[in-house]
Amino acid sequence: VQLVESGGGLVQPGGSLRLSCEASGFTFSRFLMSWYRQAPGKEREMVARAFSAGGITDYADSVKGRFIISRDNGKNTVYLQMNSLKPEDTAVYYCNALGLGWGQGTQVTVSA
């Protein structure tokens, strides 16, 4: 199982970023895919998740209305579109396949 995140970086408050997570080594379409984040000194928290069927998604209250998770089962990729970014969104963002493992993480820094 391999999960490779990309798309992180430095952005100003109010800006946008799009994270990608390319998966391999398992049947991507059958698994719940999630994005988590971990800020310095804090526990890892779930940000958004996309269920394997039905287009069902779920979000942490802190990102509802700003972040959008989507998945392309044909490309084995899950995305996180992050809009209206705030300094408190600064964290390492991780991709997760339920029960299978984690990616290496990608740093997102929101700062003026």
N, C-alpha and C positions, 0 to 999 in steps of 0.2 A: 504494500500500500504506500502510495506516495501522494502527498498534497503539497503543491508549490504555490505560495502566495506571491503576488506582485501588485504594484500600483501605489504603494505607500510613498510618503514624502512629506515635505514641508509646505504648508498652505496657510494663508492668512485667514483670520476669523471671517466667517461668512462665505468662504470658498467651498469648492467641491473637489472630491477625489473619487475615483472608481477603483476598487480593489478587485482582483481576480484570483481565483484559486483553481488551478488545473489539477485534476485528479487522475490517478492511474492505478492499476493493480486490483481493481474490484469493479463490480457492476454498479456504476455510479447511479443509475436511474432508480435503483432500489433502496437507496439510503437517504435518510434525513441528513441534510447538510446545514451546517451552522457557522456563523461567525461569532467569535468571542473576542474580548479585548482584556488587556491587563495593563493598568497604569502603575507607575512606580509606587511601591508600598501598599498596593491594593490587591485584592483577590481577583482572579480571572472571572469575568462575568459574560453571560450570554448577551449578545447584541441583537442577533436576528437569526431566524432559521427558516428553511424552506423544506417542506415535506416532499416525500418522493412522488406523490401523485396529487392531482386535484388542484395544483397551483396554490396550495394553502401555505401561508406565511405567518410568522409571529415575530413580534419585536419587543425589546425592552422599552419600558415607558420613556426612558431618557432619550430615545432616538426616534420614537414614533412621529411620523409626519416629516422627518428629515432624511432618513435612510431607507433605501429600497434594496431588498435582496431578490435576486433572480437566479435561475439556473438554466443552463442549456445542456440537456441530456445528450444531445448529439455531439457536443464538444467536450463532455465530461468536465464542465466548468461551472463554478458558482461565482456570482458577482455580488459586490456590495457597493451600491451607489450612495455616496455620502454627500449630502447637501447642507447648506447653512451650518457649516462646521463651527464648533466652539472650542475654546482652549481646553475645556474639560473632556473633549473627545480625544485628546492626546493619549496615546497608548500604543502598545504592540498589538496588532490585530492578527488573530489566528483563525485558520480554517479548521473545521472539524467534521469528520465523517462519523456518525454515531456508532460507537462500539469498535471503531477501527483505528482511530488515531488522529494526530494533529500535524499541521504543517509547521514550518520553522518560524513563521511569524513575519510580519512586515510592519515597520515603524510608521506611525502617523503622528505628525507633530503639527499642532495648530497654534500659530503664534504670529504676532505682528512683527 
